[in-house]
């Protein structure tokens, strides 16, 4: 049976070693992290088979637990980029800033080097961390300890912005395209990891006008000459879509790219983000026009306990039976809007079709196994409510 070294990586990157644990302990840790309403999230180590991290959200301190098999082969966190050094060309100076005003400094600030092909033009490359929003601190630790830092980490939930290194040097978040170092493509290649899942797109409900750090990020890119265009087209919205990894475009066109556009790479992030928001168009801010404060709209409320009761009671009852019809209708209308429930089943009865649709919603949020059983939990129902205009009470 495998045994593991267990350690805690603190926000300041100090490490507390906790000793060895057995496979049963590691399995329990994974199972607890899979429970929908527990604020834990597992990330596999990208370079050490069997090793994994457990992330905690910022409102719980953003800690990072690290489990590594005791027989794991050693690895180098900050290995040099592979490829012949003959590819390195002198870096052309850029007019834009090396650091974004107010961005947090993350890690040791030594993640890359000079750009190989400044003639390719400046660009942004967008990623997502495939983790929930609100995990900024622990995701920063994960990227540092896995050795896959971008230049920039951004959390759209909190507008928190950090940098692992200067924008004028390369990052580590891409794989090479053969011997061509994709991290070093362009006059600048500002790689951004957004703390989010690829689905639903993090731009859903995101208003750049209320996010000053996001606007600073885009302004820094524009100062480097990055145009507000997507040369390879919009990012794909699912892993099943064909991805335009056109080498000629990547190596010759300035602008915005997703990880899904980069040749030599297999990831499909950042998901189907709204390119009218990323990057949108640069505009001179206009002073707001005073207007009377609107009366706050009252959102309909539903009881979590009522909906859970209906989800457990209605499927076994007579056809069309309803337990809490008005509240269940709110859930069913939201599931229909998500494209998960056909219109004919929006009837106020939390029957088997509604249970199946809710399972699909839970899987959409990243839950699996027993945590995607079709019975609403506080977290998944609150996220559905936030998107579709109702409130959840106990």
SEVEX-256618 format. One record per atom (N, C-alpha, C): y, z, x negated. Coordinates in pm, whole numbers, padded with zeros to 5 digits, always signed. Layout:
% residues N
YZX;...
***
This chain:
% residues 394
-00120+00000-00085;+00000+00000+00000;+00124+00000-00088;+00222-00081-00053;+00344-00093-00131;+00427+00035-00123;+00483+00076-00234;+00581+00184-00235;+00716+00126-00274;+00823+00195-00234;+00958+00144-00252;+01046+00247-00320;+01136+00200-00407;+01250+00281-00449;+01351+00280-00334;+01408+00394-00302;+01508+00404-00196;+01639+00456-00257;+01750+00391-00223;+01880+00431-00277;+01988+00405-00174;+02098+00475-00189;+02216+00454-00106;+02327+00397-00193;+02383+00283-00152;+02500+00226-00220;+02623+00266-00139;+02710+00342-00200;+02829+00392-00131;+02939+00286-00132;+03044+00310-00052;+03151+00211-00040;+03219+00181-00173;+03221+00279-00264;+03284+00255-00395;+03186+00199-00497;+03067+00156-00452;+02961+00096-00533;+02888+00195-00623;+02913+00325-00608;+02827+00423-00674;+02695+00428-00597;+02588+00467-00668;+02454+00464-00611;+02391+00601-00620;+02330+00645-00509;+02251+00767-00507;+02105+00730-00492;+02025+00761-00593;+01881+00732-00587;+01812+00841-00508;+01730+00801-00411;+01668+00897-00319;+01519+00917-00344;+01461+00847-00442;+01319+00863-00471;+01236+00750-00416;+01103+00771-00414;+01010+00670-00366;+00965+00701-00224;+00943+00595-00145;+00891+00609-00009;+00775+00512+00006;+00690+00535+00107;+00574+00449+00126;+00603+00337+00226;+00502+00251+00246;+00517+00137+00336;+00546+00181+00479;+00482+00290+00522;+00503+00338+00659;+00648+00377+00681;+00707+00440+00580;+00849+00477+00590;+00936+00351+00602;+00909+00252+00517;+00987+00128+00522;+00971+00058+00656;+00847+00058+00710;+00824-00005+00841;+00902+00067+00950;+00907+00201+00942;+00983+00279+01041;+01132+00247+01033;+01184+00235+00911;+01325+00200+00892;+01357+00066+00957;+01269-00033+00936;+01291-00165+00996;+01285-00157+01149;+01188-00081+01201;+01173-00070+01347;+01295-00004+01410;+01347+00101+01347;+01465+00168+01401;+01586+00075+01400;+01599-00004+01293;+01713-00097+01285;+01705-00206+01391;+01585-00233+01443;+01568-00338+01544;+01601-00289+01685;+01616-00158+01704;+01649-00104+01837;+01792-00142+01873;+01810-00195+01990;+01938-00256+02027;+02055-00161+02016;+02041-00038+02061;+02156+00051+02070;+02178+00136+01946;+02099+00117+01840;+02123+00189+01715;+02207+00102+01622;+02314+00159+01565;+02404+00079+01480;+02349+00058+01340;+02239-00012+01328;+02178-00045+01200;+02146-00193+01200;+02147-00253+01082;+02118-00396+01072;+02050-00422+00939;+01937-00497+00942;+01860-00524+00821;+01897-00661+00765;+01917-00666+00632;+01935-00792+00559;+01831-00797+00448;+01755-00905+00445;+01657-00922+00339;+01727-00953+00207;+01668-00905+00099;+01723-00939-00033;+01693-01086-00061;+01795-01167-00095;+01772-01311-00112;+01696-01347-00239;+01684-01253-00334;+01623-01287-00462;+01498-01206-00495;+01476-01095-00427;+01360-01010-00455;+01271-01002-00331;+01158-01071-00329;+01068-01064-00214;+01028-00920-00184;+01037-00882-00055;+00999-00748-00014;+01111-00648-00015;+01217-00674-00092;+01330-00583-00095;+01424-00613+00022;+01488-00507+00073;+01579-00527+00185;+01687-00420+00184;+01794-00449+00257;+01906-00358+00272;+01919-00320+00420;+01969-00200+00446;+02003-00159+00582;+02152-00132+00586;+02223-00208+00670;+02368-00197+00680;+02406-00103+00793;+02517-00033+00773;+02575+00049+00879;+02718+00002+00905;+02767+00015+01029;+02901-00036+01061;+03011+00047+00997;+03131-00010+00994;+03244+00059+00931;+03276+00192+00996;+03257+00200+01130;+03292+00327+01195;+03190+00437+01167;+03083+00405+01092;+02991+00507+01042;+02994+00514+00890;+03103+00465+00831;+03119+00474+00687;+03080+00351+00610;+03013+00254+00676;+02980+00129+00609;+02884+00144+00494;+02792+00241+00500;+02697+00259+00392;+02594+00147+00385;+02521+00145+00273;+02419+00042+00251;+02297+00110+00191;+02184+00106+00263;+02059+00159+00210;+01980+00046+00146;+01922+00070+00030;+01854-00033-00048;+01710+00011-00069;+01616-00074-00027;+01473-00050-00047;+01416-00162-00134;+01357-00125-00247;+01307-00222-00344;+01163-00185-00382;+01067-00279-00369;+00929-00246-00409;+00925-00197-00554;+00846-00093-00577;+00841-00035-00711;+00782-00131-00813;+00704-00231-00767;+00647-00327-00861;+00726-00458-00865;+00850-00459-00810;+00930-00582-00808;+00972-00621-00949;+00972-00752-00973;+01017-00801-01103;+01168-00780-01115;+01218-00744-01232;+01362-00727-01248;+01436-00858-01228;+01560-00847-01185;+01642-00967-01167;+01784-00936-01210;+01861-01041-01237;+01999-01026-01279;+02090-01054-01160;+02172-00955-01124;+02260-00973-01009;+02361-01083-01033;+02426-01081-01147;+02530-01179-01176;+02484-01277-01283;+02377-01347-01253;+02330-01451-01345;+02432-01564-01350;+02448-01627-01466;+02540-01742-01473;+02493-01854-01382;+02587-01932-01331;+02550-02050-01253;+02463-02142-01338;+02350-02192-01286;+02269-02285-01363;+02341-02419-01377;+02303-02495-01477;+02365-02626-01496;+02425-02637-01635;+02432-02755-01690;+02483-02773-01826;+02629-02736-01837;+02661-02661-01941;+02800-02622-01962;+02889-02744-01990;+02827-02857-02027;+02907-02978-02052;+02982-03023-01928;+02938-02971-01807;+03006-03011-01685;+03142-02944-01671;+03164-02836-01744;+03286-02760-01726;+03405-02836-01782;+03506-02852-01698;+03630-02918-01741;+03743-02817-01739;+03847-02836-01816;+03960-02743-01812;+04016-02735-01670;+04044-02614-01627;+04094-02594-01491;+04238-02640-01481;+04266-02722-01379;+04402-02766-01354;+04477-02656-01281;+04595-02625-01324;+04673-02520-01260;+04704-02559-01116;+04708-02460-01028;+04740-02486-00888;+04866-02410-00850;+04931-02457-00744;+05056-02396-00703;+05032-02275-00614;+04914-02262-00557;+04886-02155-00464;+04856-02023-00533;+04846-01915-00454;+04825-01782-00512;+04680-01760-00554;+04660-01673-00652;+04525-01630-00689;+04474-01524-00592;+04567-01444-00538;+04531-01337-00445;+04620-01344-00321;+04560-01316-00208;+04632-01315-00081;+04702-01180-00067;+04827-01184-00031;+04907-01062-00018;+04840-00965+00079;+04811-00844+00030;+04754-00740+00114;+04602-00740+00121;+04533-00839+00061;+04387-00842+00066;+04330-00729-00020;+04223-00667+00030;+04155-00563-00046;+04081-00624-00165;+04075-00554-00278;+04000-00598-00394;+03858-00539-00383;+03759-00626-00383;+03620-00586-00364;+03542-00611-00493;+03466-00513-00539;+03383-00532-00657;+03464-00544-00784;+03402-00604-00888;+03463-00608-01020;+03556-00724-01044;+03574-00814-00947;+03667-00927-00955;+03629-01030-01062;+03503-01032-01104;+03458-01131-01204;+03335-01200-01148;+03356-01304-01067;+03243-01366-00998;+03220-01512-01037;+03317-01577-01100;+03300-01720-01128;+03376-01763-01250;+03420-01886-01249;+03490-01940-01364;+03571-02062-01324;+03599-02146-01425;+03681-02264-01403;+03612-02365-01313;+03691-02446-01244;+03637-02549-01157;+03595-02670-01240;+03478-02728-01204;+03427-02844-01278;+03499-02974-01242;+03532-02989-01112;+03581-03119-01064;+03709-03101-00982;+03820-03067-01049;+03946-03052-00974;+03992-03181-00909;+03941-03295-00959;+03981-03424-00900;+03926-03442-00758;+03828-03357-00717;+03768-03370-00584;+03861-03322-00473;+03966-03252-00508;+04060-03206-00406;+04030-03063-00363;+04131-02990-00318;+04114-02851-00276;+04041-02843-00141;+03967-02735-00123;+03892-02720+00002;+03865-02573+00033;+03844-02547+00164;+03783-02424+00213;+03636-02455+00240;+03547-02360+00215;+03408-02368+00262;+03380-02241+00343;+03342-02260+00470;+03327-02150+00564;+03179-02112+00581;+03152-01982+00576;+03019-01926+00598;+03030-01817+00706;+02915-01771+00757;+02910-01643+00828;+02802-01559+00762;+02817-01426+00775;+02725-01333+00708;+02594-01315+00784;+02586-01370+00908;+02470-01349+00996;+02448-01199+01014;+02554-01131+01052;+02551-00989+01082;+02656-00962+01189;+02645-00850+01259;+02745-00822+01362;+02884-00803+01303;+02987-00828+01383;+03122-00796+01342;+03136-00645+01330;+03228-00598+01246;+03247-00455+01227;+03165-00397+01113;+03096-00484+01034;+03014-00439+00920;+03077-00484+00789;+03209-00476+00779;+03281-00530+00663;+03241-00459+00533;+03244-00326+00530;+03219-00251+00407;+03077-00271+00357;+02980-00258+00447;+02841-00272+00404;+02808-00417+00368;+02870-00516+00435;+02847-00655+00396;+02906-00683+00258;+03020-00621+00227;+03077-00637+00093;+02979-00584-00011;+02921-00467+00014;+02822-00410-00079;+02700-00499-00090;+02653-00551+00023;+02536-00639+00020;+02562-00762-00067;+02674-00827-00047;+02703-00949-00123;+02717-00921-00272;+02777-00806-00306;+02791-00768-00447;+02654-00744-00509;+02569-00667-00439;+02441-00628-00497;+02337-00740-00492;+02358-00838-00402;+02270-00955-00400;+02320-01065-00493;+02445-01054-00540;+02500-01153-00631;+02535-01284-00566;+02582-01280-00438;+02618-01402-00365;+02760-01392-00310;+02854-01345-00392;+02990-01325-00343;+03064-01457-00323;+03136-01469-00211;+03239-01573-00198;+03366-01520-00266;+03476-01593-00253;+03603-01532-00295;+03653-01436-00187;+03626-01467-00060;+03691-01397+00051;+03588-01347+00151;+03609-01224+00201;+03533-01168+00312;+03632-01138+00423;+03600-01181+00548;+03693-01163+00660;+03617-01116+00782;+03671-01012+00849;+03612-00961+00973;+03705-00993+01090;+03665-01086+01178;+03754-01126+01289;+03776-01014+01391;+03686-00917+01394;+03701-00807+01490;+03820-00719+01452;+03833-00688+01323;+03935-00595+01277;+04049-00662+01202;+04038-00793+01174;+04133-00867+01091;+04135-00814+00948;+04026-00753+00905;+04017-00698+00769;+03985-00811+00672;+04055-00811+00558;+04046-00922+00463;+04029-00866+00322;+03930-00918+00249;+03908-00873+00112;+03876-00989+00020;+03894-00965-00111;+03862-01067-00212;+03772-01010-00319;+03669-01088-00356;+03579-01052-00464;+03628-01108-00598;+03721-01201-00593;+03774-01263-00714;+03889-01354-00679;+03957-01412-00778;+04073-01497-00752;+04035-01628-00684;+04125-01676-00601;+04103-01803-00531;+04097-01921-00628;+04154-01904-00745;+04165-02014-00842;+04039-02031-00926;+03938-01946-00907;+03812-01960-00978;+03699-01977-00877;+03581-02007-00927;+03469-02038-00838;+03406-01912-00780;+03327-01932-00673;+03253-01823-00609;+03103-01842-00636;+03016-01767-00562;+02872-01771-00588;+02789-01799-00462;+02851-01836-00351;+02781-01837-00223;+02706-01966-00192;+02713-02067-00280;+02646-02195-00256;+02536-02220-00359;+02436-02299-00318;+02337-02349-00412;+02389-02478-00476;+02341-02505-00598;+02379-02630-00665;+02318-02750-00596;+02382-02863-00612;+02328-02991-00568;+02274-03061-00693;+02148-03029-00728;+02094-03076-00855;+02169-03007-00968;+02226-03084-01059;+02305-03026-01168;+02453-03015-01133;+02491-03065-01016;+02632-03059-00973;+02656-02922-00910;+02749-02846-00966;+02770-02709-00922;+02866-02707-00803;+02810-02693-00686;+02888-02700-00563;+02991-02589-00554;+02962-02472-00614;+03061-02364-00614;+03187-02404-00690;+03175-02501-00781;+03287-02538-00868;+03342-02676-00833;+03318-02720-00710;+03368-02850-00664;+03508-02834-00609;+03605-02913-00662;+03739-02914-00606;+03842-02849-00697;+03964-02876-00667;+04075-02812-00738;+04070-02662-00715;+04047-02623-00590;+03999-02489-00554;+03890-02509-00449;+03798-02415-00442;+03696-02415-00337;+03692-02273-00283;+03779-02246-00186;+03794-02111-00132;+03683-02087-00031;+03584-02008-00071;+03471-01980+00016;+03497-01851+00093;+03476-01857+00224;+03504-01744+00312;+03375-01706+00385;+03331-01583+00367;+03223-01527+00448;+03287-01450+00562;+03262-01495+00685;+03314-01428+00804;+03207-01333+00855;+03243-01209+00878;+03147-01108+00924;+03116-01137+01071;+03011-01214+01093;+02979-01259+01229;+02843-01327+01230;+02793-01350+01351;+02674-01432+01373;+02716-01578+01393;+02624-01673+01370;+02660-01813+01396;+02669-01844+01545;+02597-01769+01629;+02607-01785+01774;+02617-01648+01839;+02705-01631+01938;+02808-01728+01976;+02911-01742+01866;+02984-01856+01860;+03082-01875+01754;+03185-01762+01751;+03220-01718+01630;+03312-01604+01620;+03450-01637+01671;+03481-01767+01687;+03612-01803+01740;+03622-01786+01891;+03509-01760+01961;+03514-01735+02105;+03599-01609+02130;+03706-01624+02205;+03794-01511+02234;+03883-01469+02118;+03881-01544+02008;+03960-01510+01889;+04096-01576+01900;+04202-01497+01884;+04339-01549+01894;+04408-01533+01758;+04424-01642+01682;+04488-01631+01550;+04627-01570+01555;+04696-01586+01668;+04833-01532+01679;+04835-01381+01666;+04724-01316+01695;+04718-01168+01688;+04651-01121+01560;+04623-01212+01466;+04550-01177+01344;+04633-01215+01221;+04723-01129+01176;+04811-01166+01064;+04736-01193+00934;+04626-01121+00906;+04554-01146+00782;+04483-01282+00784;+04435-01321+00901;+04374-01454+00912;+04478-01562+00885;+04597-01543+00938;+04703-01642+00915;+04744-01645+00767;+04742-01529+00700;+04770-01525+00556;+04664-01603+00478;+04538-01590+00520;+04429-01662+00453;+04451-01813+00461;+04481-01863+00581;+04505-02006+00597;+04630-02051+00521;+04733-01966+00521;+04855-02002+00450;+04830-02013+00300;+04743-01925+00246;+04710-01933+00103;+04641-02065+00072;+04550-02107+00159;+04482-02235+00139;+04579-02352+00145;+04672-02348+00240;+04771-02456+00250;+04860-02460+00126;+04889-02342+00068;+04970-02338-00053;+04898-02404-00170;+04766-02407-00166;+04687-02477-00268;+04671-02625-00235;+04728-02668-00123;+04722-02809-00088;+04605-02848+00000;+04535-02751+00058;+04421-02783+00144;+04473-02836+00279;+04438-02959+00314;+04487-03015+00441;+04411-02958+00561;+04474-02966+00678;+04415-02913+00801;+04320-03015+00864;+04217-03055+00790;+04121-03155+00840;+03980-03111+00802;+03881-03167+00876;+03739-03146+00848;+03679-03282+00811;+03675-03318+00682;+03632-03453+00643;+03491-03489+00688;+03400-03392+00696;+03261-03418+00734;+03238-03394+00883;+03344-03371+00960;+03330-03346+01103;+03321-03197+01134;+03317-03165+01262;+03308-03025+01305;+03175-02964+01261;+03171-02834+01235;+03044-02768+01204;+02947-02777+01322;+02819-02780+01291;+02717-02790+01396;+02708-02657+01471;+02661-02664+01596;+02652-02544+01680;+02512-02487+01687;+02413-02553+01626;+02277-02497+01622;+02203-02556+01502;+02097-02488+01462;+02020-02533+01346;+01943-02661+01374;+01928-02699+01502;+01853-02819+01537;+01937-02946+01530;+02069-02932+01515;+02156-03050+01508;+02150-03115+01370;+02168-03246+01368;+02177-03317+01240;+02303-03273+01167;+02290-03251+01038;+02402-03201+00958;+02448-03308+00860;+02579-03329+00856;+02636-03431+00769;+02659-03373+00630;+02556-03383+00545;+02571-03335+00406;+02598-03457+00317;+02705-03527+00350;+02738-03652+00282;+02796-03622+00144;+02721-03660+00042;+02760-03629-00096;+02892-03699-00133;+02909-03821-00088;+03030-03897-00121;+03153-03828-00063;+03144-03784+00064;+03257-03715+00126;+03285-03584+00054;+03180-03504+00032;+03195-03372-00032;+03262-03385-00169;+03228-03488-00243;+03278-03501-00379;+03411-03577-00389;+03470-03613-00274;+03593-03692-00283;+03702-03652-00184;+03672-03572-00083;+03769-03546+00023;+03810-03399+00026;+03940-03375+00029;+03993-03240+00044;+03989-03200+00191;+03986-03070+00218;+03989-03022+00356;+03897-02903+00377;+03852-02888+00502;+03767-02776+00542;+03622-02824+00560;+03528-02744+00510;+03385-02772+00523;+03314-02646+00570;+03201-02667+00639;+03109-02558+00666;+02998-02559+00563;+02926-02446+00553;+02807-02443+00467;+02712-02556+00509;+02714-02590+00638;+02627-02696+00691;+02660-02834+00636;+02774-02850+00570;+02816-02981+00520;+02788-03001+00371;+02744-02896+00302;+02739-02901+00156;+02606-02957+00108;+02606-03067+00031;+02481-03123-00018;+02409-03024-00110;+02274-03029-00105;+02194-02939-00187;+02172-02803-00124;+02227-02781-00002;+02215-02652+00066;+02140-02670+00198;+02081-02562+00249;+01999-02572+00369;+02055-02493+00487;+02155-02409+00468;+02207-02326+00576;+02289-02409+00675;+02297-02358+00802;+02371-02434+00904;+02496-02360+00952;+02529-02249+00887;+02651-02179+00927;+02775-02261+00889;+02888-02234+00950;+02925-02112+01021;+02900-02113+01171;+02830-02212+01226;+02815-02226+01371;+02926-02311+01429;+02922-02330+01560;+03015-02422+01626;+03153-02364+01649;+03221-02329+01541;+03354-02268+01553;+03455-02370+01606;+03561-02318+01664;+03666-02399+01725;+03763-02446+01616;+03761-02576+01586;+03846-02625+01476;+03993-02637+01518;+04024-02611+01645;+04165-02600+01682;+04221-02463+01642;+04131-02371+01606;+04171-02239+01555;+04149-02228+01404;+04047-02298+01355;+04015-02298+01212;+04021-02442+01162;+04129-02486+01102;+04247-02405+01072;+04357-02413+01177;+04339-02495+01282;+04453-02520+01369;+04555-02602+01294;+04679-02589+01330;+04787-02659+01262;+04895-02560+01220;+04947-02579+01101;+05056-02493+01055;+05178-02512+01144;+05242-02405+01180;+05359-02413+01268;+05459-02305+01229;+05587-02334+01250;+05691-02234+01227;+05694-02139+01346;+05676-02009+01321;+05676-01915+01434;+05809-01917+01509;+05801-01910+01640;+05920-01903+01724;+05934-01761+01777;+06059-01712+01789;+06076-01576+01842;+06024-01570+01986;+05955-01462+02021;+05901-01452+02157;+06011-01441+02262;+05988-01499+02376;+06080-01490+02488;+06049-01365+02568;+06148-01275+02584;+06120-01153+02661;+06076-01188+02802;+05982-01116+02851;+05935-01136+02988;+05887-01002+03042;+05888-00988+03173;+05842-00862+03232;+05696-00836+03194;+05667-00711+03169;+05529-00675+03134;+05438-00702+03253;+05330-00776+03233;+05239-00803+03345;+05165-00677+03387;+05135-00672+03514;+05055-00561+03563;+04912-00578+03515;+04857-00472+03459;+04719-00485+03409;+04621-00517+03521;+04537-00617+03496;+04437-00652+03596;+04325-00550+03594;+04275-00516+03709;+04165-00422+03721;+04033-00497+03712;+03956-00464+03612;+03827-00530+03595;+03722-00463+03684;+03635-00543+03745;+03526-00482+03822;+03436-00400+03730;+03379-00294+03785;+03293-00205+03708;+03151-00212+03759;+03058-00194+03666;+02920-00178+03708;+02857-00065+03627;+02759-00002+03686;+02690+00110+03625;+02570+00061+03545;+02563+00100+03417;+02447+00066+03336;+02320+00119+03401;+02325+00241+03453;+02206+00301+03514;+02161+00220+03636;+02257+00172+03717;+02223+00092+03835;+02156-00039+03795;+02212-00105+03695;+02157-00234+03654;+02019-00218+03591;+02000-00113+03511;+01867-00088+03453;+01766-00060+03564;+01806+00018+03665;+01716+00046+03777;+01677-00084+03847;+01777-00171+03873;+01748-00297+03940;+01655-00386+03857;+01677-00388+03725;+01593-00472+03638;+01449-00425+03636;+01427-00295+03656;+01290-00241+03657;+01229-00245+03797;+01312-00238+03902;+01262-00226+04039;+01247-00361+04109;+01348-00450+04095;+01351-00572+04176;+01235-00668+04150;+01191-00690+04022;+01084-00788+04002;+00954-00756+04076;+00925-00627+04096;+00800-00589+04161;+00814-00574+04313;+00937-00580+04362;+00961-00565+04506;+00941-00698+04578;+00960-00696+04709;+00946-00818+04788;+01049-00921+04745;+01014-01049+04764;+01103-01158+04726;+01242-01139+04786;+01344-01145+04702;+01481-01133+04750;+01530-00991+04761;+01446-00893+04726;+01489-00753+04733;+01607-00729+04638;+01708-00656+04684;+01821-00622+04599;+01837-00471+04595;+01865-00418+04475;+01888-00274+04459;+02037-00243+04458;+02111-00310+04371;+02256-00292+04362;+02317-00433+04353;+02322-00498+04468;+02351-00641+04471;+02482-00677+04404;+02592-00607+04437;+02723-00645+04386;+02728-00635+04234;+02664-00532+04180;+02666-00514+04035;+02576-00615+03964;+02460-00639+04022;+02369-00738+03962;+02431-00877+03965;+02506-00909+04072;+02572-01039+04079;+02667-01061+03962;+02736-00955+03918;+02825-00968+03802;+02747-01010+03679;+02630-00950+03659;+02546-00983+03544;+02493-01126+03557;+02445-01162+03675;+02387-01295+03694;+02492-01405+03678;+02612-01383+03728;+02718-01483+03712;+02751-01503+03563;+02752-01393+03488;+02778-01404+03344;+02665-01478+03273;+02540-01450+03310;+02427-01520+03249;+02430-01669+03284;+02471-01701+03408;+02485-01841+03447;+02592-01909+03362;+02706-01840+03341;+02814-01897+03259;+02770-01919+03115;+02674-01838+03067;+02620-01855+02932;+02516-01967+02925;+02483-02025+03042;+02384-02132+03045;+02241-02081+03038;+02220-01953+03075;+02088-01891+03063;+02018-01873+03198;+02091-01888+03310;+02033-01865+03442;+02078-01975+03537;+01981-02038+03606;+02013-02144+03702;+02087-02088+03822;+02172-02170+03885;+02259-02123+03993;+02181-02067+04111;+02060-02124+04139;+01987-02078+04257;+01934-01936+04244;+01936-01883+04123;+01887-01746+04103;+02000-01644+04096;+02123-01688+04118;+02236-01596+04122;+02246-01545+04266;+02165-01442+04295;+02151-01396+04434;+02162-01245+04449;+02192-01173+04341;+02204-01028+04349;+02074-00953+04333;+01963-01026+04319;+01833-00963+04296;+01796-00980+04148;+01774-00868+04079;+01740-00875+03936;+01590-00903+03925;+01552-01026+03967;+01412-01066+03967;+01366-01114+03830;+01248-01173+03828;+01187-01212+03700;+01269-01319+03628;+01334-01411+03703;+01416-01514+03640;+01538-01451+03570;+01595-01350+03636;+01709-01281+03575;+01666-01202+03453;+01548-01138+03460;+01494-01067+03344;+01475-01164+03227;+01418-01281+03255;+01398-01380+03149;+01532-01426+03089;+01632-01445+03177;+01763-01488+03129;+01827-01379+03042;+01806-01252+03080;+01864-01144+03001;+01792-01130+02866;+01659-01158+02865;+01587-01161+02737;+01651-01265+02644;+01684-01382+02702;+01746-01488+02621;+01882-01443+02567;+01957-01368+02649;+02085-01315+02602;+02064-01217+02486;+01964-01129+02495;+01937-01034+02387;+01896-01108+02259;+01812-01210+02273;+01773-01287+02155;+01893-01359+02095;+01983-01406+02182;+02106-01471+02138;+02190-01377+02050;+02182-01246+02077;+02256-01147+01999;+02182-01105+01873;+02060-01155+01855;+01986-01124+01733;+01874-01024+01750;+01847-00976+01875;+01739-00882+01896;+01606-00956+01912;+01499-00887+01884;+01367-00948+01895;+01266-00840+01930;+01142-00885+01961;+01033-00792+01992;+01068-00703+02109;+01035-00573+02102;+01060-00481+02213;+01208-00466+02246;+01294-00498+02152;+01438-00486+02178;+01492-00600+02262;+01412-00705+02284;+01451-00818+02370;+01355-00822+02488;+01359-00717+02572;+01263-00704+02682;+01322-00740+02817;+01448-00783+02821;+01512-00820+02947;+01573-00704+03023;+01560-00581+02971;+01621-00464+03034;+01753-00437+02964;+01866-00439+03035;+01995-00424+02968;+02007-00293+02892;+02068-00301+02774;+02107-00185+02696;+02258-00177+02690;+02309-00061+02648;+02454-00041+02647;+02525-00148+02564;+02473-00177+02444;+02543-00269+02353;+02542-00412+02407;+02422-00463+02445;+02415-00601+02491;+02492-00622+02621;+02488-00523+02712;+02559-00539+02839;+02710-00532+02816;+02753-00444+02723;+02897-00435+02694;+02949-00566+02636;+02868-00633+02552;+02911-00760+02495;+02919-00868+02602;+02825-00868+02697;+02830-00962+02808;+02953-00935+02894;+02981-00806+02919;+03096-00768+03000;+03226-00810+02934;+03236-00790+02802;+03360-00825+02731;+03390-00973+02741;+03285-01057+02741;+03306-01202+02750;+03339-01249+02890;+03296-01171+02993;+03303-01224+03129;+03378-01134+03227;+03462-01043+03174;+03563-00980+03257;+03519-00869+03347;+03416-00791+03308;+03386-00670+03384;+03366-00554+03288;+03352-00434+03344;+03338-00314+03262;+03204-00249+03289;+03151-00182+03185;+03026-00110+03198;+03055+00040+03191;+03006+00112+03291;+03016+00259+03290;+02875+00315+03293;+02866+00442+03258;+02733+00505+03249;+02665+00509+03385;
***
